[in-house]
Amino acid sequence: MECIDCGNCRQNEPTYYCFAKGQIVINDKYVPSAEKIRDGWKKGHPNYETHRRKQKKSEVEV
């Protein structure tokens, strides 16, 4: 079972398919990334109020 250098084992995934072995492998070297941060309009954002007003205005028109 020689590695065919497909690159699946080098990706940071919890499991991957190994073509050389012909099976799904559990990655022991998997490192979970940092928690996902909610990215959006929140209170405290500099343009939050203007964005909120525009959204509310468009909701009222519809």
Secondary structure, DSSP 8 states (H G I E B T S, - for coil): ------SGGGS--SEEEETTTTEEEE-TT----------S--TTSTTHHHHHHHHHHHHHH-
